Amino acid sequence: MDQRRLILFLVFSFSLVMLWEGWIKHNNPAPAAQETSAAAGAAAADGSVPTPSA
């Protein structure tokens, strides 16, 4: 009986962690990445479209 309780407790705990993580991601979306390099600023100044680097 103790093993069953332990397994159920672990499954329940993992479910709560996953639920908490999803709630945090839903309510606080990550901000969009901003380019801060001088090359991106220079490329935008002459009207060309910068290509994303991998």
N, C-alpha and C positions, 0 to 999 in steps of 0.2 A: 504494500500500500504506500509506503514511503517513497519508493521509486516512482510510482505513478504521480504522486504529488509533486515531486521534484521536476519531472518532465513537464507536467502541466504548468508549473510555475515558470520554467524556462521559456516555454512557448508563449505564455501570456506576457512575460517580460519582454521578449523579443518583439512581440506584436505591439506593445506599448511604445517601444523605442522607434519602431518603423512608423507608427502613427504620429508620434511627436515630430520626427524628422520631416515627414510629409506636410504636417501642419506648418512647421517653420518655413519650409520652402514655399508653400502656398501664400503665406502672409508676408514674407519678406523676399521678394524676387531679387535675384542678383542684378546689380546695375550693369548697363551695357559697357563694354570695354571701350575706353577712349584712347586714341593715339596721342602720344606725347612726344614723339620723336621730331627732330628738326626736319628730317627728310619728308615726313608726311605733311608738315606745314608748308614746306617749299613746293611740294607737288600740288597742293591744294591752291596755292597762290597763283600758279600759272594756268590753272583751269583743267589740268589733266586729272584723270581718275586714278587714285592710288590703288595698287593691287595688294591684297592681304599676303603677308609672309607666313610661310608654314612653320 
